[in-house]
Amino acid sequence: MKFSKIEFTVGCFIVAAIICGVMLALKVAGLTFDFKTDSYTVHGYFDNVGSLKLRSPVKIGGVVIGRVSNIYVDPEKLVPVVEMEIQQKYNMLSSESKASILTAGLIGEQYIGITPGFYDEDMGTTYLKDGDRINDTGSAIVLEDLIGKFLYSVNKSDSSSESSSSGSGDAENVQ
Amino acid sequence: MFILNLILKLGGWGQRRLSAIGRATIMLFYSLVGRPQFRKNFPQLIRQIYVVGVQSISIIVVSGLFIGMVLGLQGFHVLVDFMAEGALGQMVALAIIRELGPVVTALLFAGRAGSALTAEIGLKKATEQLLSMEMMAVDPLRRVIAPRFWAGVISLPLLTVIFTLVGIFGGKLVGVDWLGVDDGIFWSGMQSSIDFWDDLMMCAVKSVVFAITVIWIALFNGYDLVPTSVGISKATTNTVVQSSLAVLGLDFVLTAVMF
Protein backbone atom coordinates (compact mmCIF):
# COMPACT_ATOMS: atom_id res chain seq x y z
CA MET A 1 0.00 0.00 0.00
CA LYS A 2 1.26 3.41 -0.92
CA PHE A 3 1.68 5.59 2.13
CA SER A 4 1.83 9.32 1.51
CA LYS A 5 2.67 11.57 4.42
CA ILE A 6 0.82 14.50 2.89
CA GLU A 7 -2.37 12.51 2.35
CA PHE A 8 -2.16 11.22 5.89
CA THR A 9 -1.84 14.68 7.45
CA VAL A 10 -4.62 16.09 5.28
CA GLY A 11 -6.80 13.18 6.39
CA CYS A 12 -5.95 13.91 10.03
CA PHE A 13 -6.77 17.61 9.48
CA ILE A 14 -10.20 16.85 8.06
CA VAL A 15 -10.98 14.29 10.77
CA ALA A 16 -9.90 16.78 13.48
CA ALA A 17 -12.14 19.45 12.00
CA ILE A 18 -15.10 17.09 11.82
CA ILE A 19 -14.56 16.02 15.44
CA CYS A 20 -14.41 19.69 16.48
CA GLY A 21 -17.63 20.38 14.58
CA VAL A 22 -19.46 17.49 16.21
CA MET A 23 -18.21 18.56 19.65
CA LEU A 24 -19.38 22.12 19.01
CA ALA A 25 -22.81 20.89 18.00
CA LEU A 26 -23.18 18.53 20.95
CA LYS A 27 -21.40 20.31 23.75
CA VAL A 28 -21.86 24.00 22.95
CA ALA A 29 -25.15 24.16 21.07
CA GLY A 30 -26.61 21.29 23.10
CA LEU A 31 -27.96 19.62 19.97
CA THR A 32 -29.56 16.27 20.62
CA PHE A 33 -30.46 13.69 18.05
CA ASP A 34 -33.84 12.65 19.44
CA PHE A 35 -35.85 14.27 16.67
CA LYS A 36 -39.02 12.32 17.42
CA THR A 37 -39.46 12.62 21.15
CA ASP A 38 -42.67 11.08 22.40
CA SER A 39 -44.70 13.97 23.68
CA TYR A 40 -48.23 15.24 24.03
CA THR A 41 -49.49 18.78 23.65
CA VAL A 42 -51.63 20.69 26.12
CA HIS A 43 -52.55 24.34 26.07
CA GLY A 44 -53.54 26.98 28.54
CA TYR A 45 -55.08 30.45 28.43
CA PHE A 46 -53.12 33.16 30.18
CA ASP A 47 -53.91 36.82 30.86
CA ASN A 48 -50.35 37.85 30.12
CA VAL A 49 -47.44 35.73 28.91
CA GLY A 50 -44.76 38.32 29.69
CA SER A 51 -41.58 37.57 27.78
CA LEU A 52 -42.16 33.82 27.49
CA LYS A 53 -40.52 32.51 24.33
CA LEU A 54 -40.80 29.50 22.08
CA ARG A 55 -38.81 26.53 23.45
CA SER A 56 -38.93 27.96 26.97
CA PRO A 57 -38.85 25.11 29.46
CA VAL A 58 -41.89 23.65 31.22
CA LYS A 59 -40.90 22.54 34.70
CA ILE A 60 -42.22 20.72 37.73
CA GLY A 61 -40.28 21.77 40.81
CA GLY A 62 -37.36 22.90 38.69
CA VAL A 63 -37.10 19.73 36.56
CA VAL A 64 -37.69 20.22 32.85
CA ILE A 65 -40.55 18.03 31.59
CA GLY A 66 -41.28 19.75 28.29
CA ARG A 67 -41.02 22.83 26.14
CA VAL A 68 -43.29 25.64 24.97
CA SER A 69 -44.16 24.75 21.37
CA ASN A 70 -46.40 27.62 20.30
CA ILE A 71 -47.63 31.00 21.57
CA TYR A 72 -50.52 32.77 19.88
CA VAL A 73 -53.62 34.83 20.61
CA ASP A 74 -56.99 33.13 20.44
CA PRO A 75 -58.63 34.93 17.49
CA GLU A 76 -62.11 34.99 19.06
CA LYS A 77 -61.44 35.52 22.76
CA LEU A 78 -58.33 37.65 22.16
CA VAL A 79 -56.53 35.90 24.99
CA PRO A 80 -52.94 34.63 24.76
CA VAL A 81 -52.69 30.86 24.40
CA VAL A 82 -49.55 28.87 25.18
CA GLU A 83 -49.12 25.38 23.78
CA MET A 84 -46.68 23.10 25.60
CA GLU A 85 -45.23 19.78 24.57
CA ILE A 86 -44.80 17.54 27.57
CA GLN A 87 -42.80 14.34 27.42
CA GLN A 88 -44.90 11.20 27.21
CA LYS A 89 -43.35 9.66 30.31
CA TYR A 90 -44.99 12.38 32.42
CA ASN A 91 -48.54 11.38 31.46
CA MET A 92 -49.89 11.17 35.01
CA LEU A 93 -50.61 14.90 35.30
CA SER A 94 -54.04 15.62 36.69
CA SER A 95 -56.33 18.01 34.86
CA GLU A 96 -56.44 20.05 38.07
CA SER A 97 -52.76 20.97 37.76
CA LYS A 98 -51.84 24.61 37.78
CA ALA A 99 -49.60 26.15 35.14
CA SER A 100 -48.04 29.49 35.99
CA ILE A 101 -45.46 31.63 34.26
CA LEU A 102 -42.48 32.15 36.55
CA THR A 103 -39.17 33.92 36.27
CA ALA A 104 -35.82 32.32 37.03
CA GLY A 105 -34.13 34.83 39.30
CA LEU A 106 -34.68 38.54 39.20
CA ILE A 107 -33.64 39.13 35.61
CA GLY A 108 -33.62 35.53 34.39
CA GLU A 109 -35.64 34.03 31.60
CA GLN A 110 -39.27 33.04 32.04
CA TYR A 111 -40.55 29.48 32.15
CA ILE A 112 -43.78 27.65 32.89
CA GLY A 113 -43.95 26.02 36.28
CA ILE A 114 -46.55 23.30 36.74
CA THR A 115 -47.91 22.51 40.18
CA PRO A 116 -49.40 19.00 40.03
CA GLY A 117 -53.01 18.81 41.20
CA PHE A 118 -54.88 16.01 42.97
CA TYR A 119 -56.33 13.06 41.09
CA ASP A 120 -59.70 11.64 42.12
CA GLU A 121 -61.92 9.83 39.61
CA ASP A 122 -65.03 10.33 41.76
CA MET A 123 -64.67 14.08 41.50
CA GLY A 124 -64.33 13.96 37.73
CA THR A 125 -60.66 14.78 37.36
CA THR A 126 -58.79 13.07 34.56
CA TYR A 127 -55.21 12.79 33.38
CA LEU A 128 -54.16 15.38 30.84
CA LYS A 129 -54.27 14.03 27.30
CA ASP A 130 -53.10 15.36 23.95
CA GLY A 131 -55.03 18.53 23.10
CA ASP A 132 -56.38 19.12 26.62
CA ARG A 133 -56.58 22.49 28.22
CA ILE A 134 -55.14 23.47 31.60
CA ASN A 135 -57.82 25.58 33.27
CA ASP A 136 -55.92 26.80 36.28
CA THR A 137 -53.28 29.24 35.05
CA GLY A 138 -51.22 31.99 36.60
CA SER A 139 -49.97 34.85 34.49
CA ALA A 140 -46.55 36.35 34.30
CA ILE A 141 -45.71 39.02 36.81
CA VAL A 142 -44.88 42.20 34.98
CA LEU A 143 -42.27 44.05 36.97
CA GLU A 144 -43.47 47.48 35.84
CA ASP A 145 -47.00 46.81 37.11
CA LEU A 146 -45.56 45.63 40.39
CA ILE A 147 -43.43 48.74 40.78
CA GLY A 148 -46.42 50.89 39.90
CA LYS A 149 -48.57 49.22 42.57
CA PHE A 150 -45.77 49.47 45.08
CA LEU A 151 -45.23 53.17 44.49
CA TYR A 152 -48.95 53.80 44.72
CA SER A 153 -49.29 51.90 47.99
CA VAL A 154 -46.22 53.64 49.44
CA ASN A 155 -47.70 57.01 48.61
CA LYS A 156 -51.03 56.02 50.10
CA SER A 157 -49.54 54.81 53.37
CA ASP A 158 -47.40 57.93 53.53
CA SER A 159 -50.39 60.19 53.21
CA SER A 160 -52.48 58.24 55.73
CA SER A 161 -49.72 58.32 58.34
CA GLU A 162 -48.85 61.94 57.74
CA SER A 163 -52.36 63.28 57.26
CA SER A 164 -52.48 64.19 60.95
CA SER A 165 -49.32 66.24 60.55
CA SER A 166 -48.41 68.53 57.68
CA GLY A 167 -48.25 65.89 54.85
CA SER A 168 -45.64 65.79 52.13
CA GLY A 169 -45.95 67.39 48.72
CA ASP A 170 -45.78 64.09 46.87
CA ALA A 171 -48.65 62.57 48.75
CA GLU A 172 -50.87 65.52 48.03
CA ASN A 173 -50.10 65.22 44.35
CA VAL A 174 -51.39 61.66 44.31
CA GLN A 175 -54.58 62.57 46.08
CA MET B 1 -8.35 72.68 -16.73
CA PHE B 2 -7.61 71.41 -13.24
CA ILE B 3 -11.11 70.03 -12.85
CA LEU B 4 -10.94 68.34 -16.24
CA ASN B 5 -7.69 66.63 -15.22
CA LEU B 6 -9.28 65.50 -11.98
CA ILE B 7 -12.24 63.97 -13.80
CA LEU B 8 -9.92 62.27 -16.29
CA LYS B 9 -7.89 60.78 -13.42
CA LEU B 10 -11.02 59.61 -11.65
CA GLY B 11 -12.28 58.03 -14.85
CA GLY B 12 -9.00 56.25 -15.44
CA TRP B 13 -8.97 54.97 -11.86
CA GLY B 14 -12.53 53.71 -12.13
CA GLN B 15 -11.85 52.01 -15.44
CA ARG B 16 -8.79 50.22 -14.05
CA ARG B 17 -10.76 48.99 -11.02
CA LEU B 18 -13.65 47.78 -13.15
CA SER B 19 -11.42 45.98 -15.62
CA ALA B 20 -9.58 44.32 -12.71
CA ILE B 21 -12.89 43.05 -11.35
CA GLY B 22 -13.77 41.83 -14.82
CA ARG B 23 -10.46 40.01 -15.24
CA ALA B 24 -10.82 38.46 -11.78
CA THR B 25 -14.29 37.15 -12.65
CA ILE B 26 -13.07 35.75 -15.98
CA MET B 27 -10.14 34.05 -14.23
CA LEU B 28 -12.41 32.44 -11.67
CA PHE B 29 -14.95 31.44 -14.32
CA TYR B 30 -12.43 29.71 -16.59
CA SER B 31 -10.67 27.96 -13.75
CA LEU B 32 -13.86 26.55 -12.22
CA VAL B 33 -16.26 25.97 -15.09
CA GLY B 34 -15.58 22.96 -17.24
CA ARG B 35 -15.68 19.18 -17.24
CA PRO B 36 -14.46 18.03 -13.83
CA GLN B 37 -11.48 15.69 -13.88
CA PHE B 38 -11.41 14.26 -10.41
CA ARG B 39 -8.74 11.63 -11.03
CA LYS B 40 -6.30 14.15 -12.43
CA ASN B 41 -6.98 16.99 -9.99
CA PHE B 42 -7.47 15.14 -6.74
CA PRO B 43 -3.76 14.67 -5.84
CA GLN B 44 -3.20 18.36 -6.59
CA LEU B 45 -6.11 19.28 -4.32
CA ILE B 46 -4.77 17.15 -1.45
CA ARG B 47 -1.33 18.73 -1.84
CA GLN B 48 -2.81 22.23 -1.74
CA ILE B 49 -5.01 21.47 1.28
CA TYR B 50 -1.80 20.36 2.98
CA VAL B 51 -0.04 23.62 2.11
CA VAL B 52 -2.96 25.95 2.73
CA GLY B 53 -4.81 24.19 5.54
CA VAL B 54 -2.63 21.78 7.49
CA GLN B 55 0.32 24.13 7.71
CA SER B 56 -1.95 26.88 9.11
CA ILE B 57 -3.21 24.73 11.98
CA SER B 58 -0.51 25.75 14.45
CA ILE B 59 -1.13 29.50 14.19
CA ILE B 60 -4.91 28.96 14.28
CA VAL B 61 -4.77 26.77 17.39
CA VAL B 62 -2.40 29.05 19.29
CA SER B 63 -4.25 32.27 18.51
CA GLY B 64 -7.62 30.61 19.17
CA LEU B 65 -6.45 29.45 22.57
CA PHE B 66 -5.15 32.87 23.56
CA ILE B 67 -8.15 34.79 22.24
CA GLY B 68 -10.46 32.50 24.20
CA MET B 69 -8.36 32.88 27.33
CA VAL B 70 -8.28 36.68 27.05
CA LEU B 71 -12.05 36.78 26.49
CA GLY B 72 -12.55 34.65 29.57
CA LEU B 73 -10.30 36.88 31.66
CA GLN B 74 -11.77 40.21 30.52
CA GLY B 75 -15.35 38.95 30.63
CA PHE B 76 -14.90 37.60 34.14
CA HIS B 77 -13.65 40.92 35.51
CA VAL B 78 -16.67 42.76 34.08
CA LEU B 79 -19.28 40.13 34.94
CA VAL B 80 -18.07 39.59 38.49
CA ASP B 81 -19.07 43.18 39.31
CA PHE B 82 -22.68 42.23 38.61
CA MET B 83 -22.42 38.81 40.30
CA ALA B 84 -23.18 37.40 36.86
CA GLU B 85 -20.04 35.35 36.24
CA GLY B 86 -22.34 32.42 35.40
CA ALA B 87 -22.95 34.11 32.06
CA LEU B 88 -19.26 33.83 31.18
CA GLY B 89 -19.65 30.70 29.06
CA GLN B 90 -22.51 32.23 27.17
CA MET B 91 -20.52 35.40 26.50
CA VAL B 92 -17.36 33.65 25.37
CA ALA B 93 -19.21 31.21 23.14
CA LEU B 94 -21.42 33.84 21.53
CA ALA B 95 -18.52 36.19 20.86
CA ILE B 96 -16.34 33.48 19.35
CA ILE B 97 -19.00 31.65 17.34
CA ARG B 98 -20.71 34.68 15.90
CA GLU B 99 -17.84 37.05 15.24
CA LEU B 100 -14.32 36.24 16.33
CA GLY B 101 -14.15 32.69 15.00
CA PRO B 102 -14.91 33.37 11.33
CA VAL B 103 -13.33 36.83 11.19
CA VAL B 104 -10.05 36.21 13.01
CA THR B 105 -9.52 32.90 11.23
CA ALA B 106 -10.07 34.59 7.86
CA LEU B 107 -7.65 37.40 8.76
CA LEU B 108 -4.98 34.95 9.91
CA PHE B 109 -5.61 32.84 6.85
CA ALA B 110 -5.14 35.86 4.59
CA GLY B 111 -1.83 36.62 6.23
CA ARG B 112 -0.57 33.06 6.49
CA ALA B 113 -1.87 31.36 3.33
CA GLY B 114 -3.16 34.13 1.07
CA SER B 115 0.11 36.04 0.84
CA ALA B 116 2.02 32.79 0.24
CA LEU B 117 -0.31 31.86 -2.61
CA THR B 118 0.08 35.27 -4.21
CA ALA B 119 3.85 35.09 -4.02
CA GLU B 120 3.93 31.53 -5.35
CA ILE B 121 1.72 32.21 -8.35
CA GLY B 122 3.44 35.53 -8.93
CA LEU B 123 6.82 33.84 -9.10
CA LYS B 124 5.40 31.21 -11.44
CA LYS B 125 4.28 34.05 -13.68
CA ALA B 126 7.53 36.02 -13.38
CA THR B 127 9.60 32.99 -14.34
CA GLU B 128 7.18 32.27 -17.21
CA GLN B 129 6.13 28.88 -15.83
CA LEU B 130 2.51 29.67 -16.55
CA LEU B 131 3.31 30.53 -20.16
CA SER B 132 5.33 27.36 -20.66
CA MET B 133 2.44 25.34 -19.27
CA GLU B 134 0.24 26.86 -21.92
CA MET B 135 2.86 25.91 -24.50
CA MET B 136 2.46 22.30 -23.41
CA ALA B 137 -1.32 22.55 -23.85
CA VAL B 138 -1.92 22.51 -20.08
CA ASP B 139 -4.40 25.15 -19.00
CA PRO B 140 -2.67 26.97 -16.09
CA LEU B 141 -6.06 28.13 -14.81
CA ARG B 142 -7.29 24.56 -14.44
CA ARG B 143 -3.95 23.18 -13.31
CA VAL B 144 -2.69 25.91 -10.94
CA ILE B 145 -5.58 28.17 -9.93
CA ALA B 146 -8.47 25.72 -9.54
CA PRO B 147 -6.91 23.31 -6.98
CA ARG B 148 -5.70 26.21 -4.86
CA PHE B 149 -9.14 27.80 -4.93
CA TRP B 150 -10.92 24.64 -3.83
CA ALA B 151 -8.25 23.93 -1.23
CA GLY B 152 -8.87 27.35 0.32
CA VAL B 153 -12.65 27.00 0.22
CA ILE B 154 -12.40 23.60 1.95
CA SER B 155 -9.68 24.53 4.45
CA LEU B 156 -10.90 27.82 5.89
CA PRO B 157 -14.27 26.51 7.25
CA LEU B 158 -12.42 23.54 8.78
CA LEU B 159 -9.88 25.90 10.36
CA THR B 160 -12.74 28.07 11.65
CA VAL B 161 -14.32 25.09 13.38
CA ILE B 162 -11.02 24.21 15.03
CA PHE B 163 -10.45 27.85 16.05
CA THR B 164 -13.93 28.10 17.58
CA LEU B 165 -13.61 24.94 19.64
CA VAL B 166 -10.11 25.79 20.84
CA GLY B 167 -11.23 29.34 21.71
CA ILE B 168 -14.14 28.11 23.80
CA PHE B 169 -11.81 25.65 25.48
CA GLY B 170 -9.44 28.54 26.26
CA GLY B 171 -12.30 30.50 27.80
CA LYS B 172 -13.21 27.48 29.90
CA LEU B 173 -9.60 27.03 30.94
CA VAL B 174 -9.41 30.53 32.38
CA GLY B 175 -13.00 30.89 33.60
CA VAL B 176 -13.61 27.48 35.16
CA ASP B 177 -10.22 26.06 35.98
CA TRP B 178 -8.47 29.24 37.07
CA LEU B 179 -11.05 31.79 38.22
CA GLY B 180 -13.55 29.30 39.61
CA VAL B 181 -16.77 29.79 37.65
CA ASP B 182 -19.04 26.79 38.20
CA ASP B 183 -18.49 24.12 35.56
CA GLY B 184 -22.16 23.19 35.11
CA ILE B 185 -23.42 26.77 34.87
CA PHE B 186 -20.68 27.59 32.36
CA TRP B 187 -21.75 24.85 29.95
CA SER B 188 -25.50 24.94 30.46
CA GLY B 189 -25.64 28.72 30.07
CA MET B 190 -23.78 28.27 26.83
CA GLN B 191 -26.06 25.51 25.60
CA SER B 192 -29.23 27.40 26.41
CA SER B 193 -28.13 30.51 24.53
CA ILE B 194 -26.57 28.95 21.44
CA ASP B 195 -28.71 27.48 18.74
CA PHE B 196 -27.41 24.97 16.23
CA TRP B 197 -28.97 26.56 13.15
CA ASP B 198 -28.99 30.24 14.13
CA ASP B 199 -25.45 30.39 15.46
CA LEU B 200 -23.31 27.47 14.34
CA MET B 201 -24.65 27.27 10.81
CA MET B 202 -24.41 31.03 10.36
CA CYS B 203 -20.81 30.77 11.53
CA ALA B 204 -20.23 28.17 8.82
CA VAL B 205 -21.92 30.32 6.16
CA LYS B 206 -19.76 33.27 7.16
CA SER B 207 -16.56 31.28 6.98
CA VAL B 208 -17.42 29.90 3.51
CA VAL B 209 -18.08 33.44 2.25
CA PHE B 210 -14.81 34.67 3.76
CA ALA B 211 -12.95 31.70 2.28
CA ILE B 212 -14.14 32.50 -1.25
CA THR B 213 -13.31 36.19 -0.78
CA VAL B 214 -9.82 35.72 0.64
CA ILE B 215 -8.70 32.99 -1.72
CA TRP B 216 -10.11 34.77 -4.78
CA ILE B 217 -8.31 38.01 -3.93
CA ALA B 218 -5.06 36.14 -3.25
CA LEU B 219 -5.17 34.13 -6.47
CA PHE B 220 -6.12 37.08 -8.64
CA ASN B 221 -3.42 39.31 -7.20
CA GLY B 222 -0.86 36.61 -7.97
CA TYR B 223 -2.21 35.86 -11.44
CA ASP B 224 -2.52 39.50 -12.47
CA LEU B 225 0.66 41.04 -11.07
CA VAL B 226 3.40 42.84 -12.94
CA PRO B 227 6.06 40.10 -13.28
CA THR B 228 8.93 41.86 -11.52
CA SER B 229 10.29 41.64 -7.99
CA VAL B 230 8.63 44.95 -7.09
CA GLY B 231 5.37 43.71 -8.61
CA ILE B 232 5.44 40.55 -6.49
CA SER B 233 6.04 42.46 -3.27
CA LYS B 234 3.27 44.91 -4.15
CA ALA B 235 0.87 42.10 -4.96
CA THR B 236 1.48 40.26 -1.68
CA THR B 237 0.88 43.48 0.25
CA ASN B 238 -2.27 44.11 -1.75
CA THR B 239 -3.53 40.61 -0.98
CA VAL B 240 -3.26 41.06 2.77
CA VAL B 241 -4.68 44.59 2.80
CA GLN B 242 -7.54 43.96 0.39
CA SER B 243 -8.64 40.66 1.85
CA SER B 244 -8.54 41.98 5.42
CA LEU B 245 -10.68 44.96 4.46
CA ALA B 246 -13.03 42.78 2.42
CA VAL B 247 -13.45 40.33 5.30
CA LEU B 248 -14.21 43.06 7.84
CA GLY B 249 -16.63 44.84 5.50
CA LEU B 250 -18.41 41.64 4.48
CA ASP B 251 -18.64 40.63 8.12
CA PHE B 252 -20.68 43.73 8.88
CA VAL B 253 -22.97 43.11 5.91
CA LEU B 254 -23.46 39.43 6.77
CA THR B 255 -24.10 40.18 10.43
CA ALA B 256 -26.67 42.83 9.49
CA VAL B 257 -28.43 40.36 7.19
CA MET B 258 -28.28 37.31 9.48
CA PHE B 259 -28.92 38.36 13.05
Contacts between the chains, C-beta under 8 A, distances in Angstrom:
chain1	res1	chain2	res2	distance
A	6	B	46	6.4
A	6	B	47	6.0
A	6	B	50	4.7
A	7	B	46	5.6
A	9	B	50	6.1
A	9	B	54	5.0
A	10	B	46	5.2
A	10	B	49	5.0
A	10	B	50	5.1
A	10	B	53	7.3
A	10	B	54	6.0
A	12	B	54	7.9
A	13	B	49	7.2
A	13	B	50	8.0
A	13	B	53	5.7
A	13	B	54	4.7
A	13	B	57	6.6
A	13	B	155	8.0
A	13	B	158	6.7
A	14	B	158	6.5
A	16	B	57	8.0
A	16	B	162	6.5
A	17	B	157	7.9
A	17	B	158	3.5
A	17	B	159	7.5
A	17	B	161	5.1
A	17	B	162	5.7
A	20	B	161	4.7
A	20	B	162	5.1
A	20	B	164	7.4
A	20	B	165	4.2
A	20	B	166	7.9
A	21	B	161	4.7
A	23	B	165	5.9
A	24	B	97	7.8
A	24	B	161	6.6
A	24	B	164	6.2
A	24	B	165	5.6
A	24	B	168	7.8
A	24	B	200	6.1
A	25	B	196	5.9
A	25	B	200	6.3
A	27	B	187	7.0
A	27	B	191	7.8
A	28	B	93	5.6
A	28	B	97	7.4
A	28	B	168	6.2
A	28	B	190	5.7
A	28	B	191	6.8
A	28	B	194	5.7
A	28	B	200	7.7
A	29	B	191	6.7
A	29	B	194	4.8
A	29	B	195	6.4
A	29	B	196	4.4
A	29	B	199	6.8
A	29	B	200	5.5
A	30	B	190	7.9
A	30	B	191	3.2
A	30	B	192	7.2
A	30	B	194	7.3
A	31	B	196	4.5
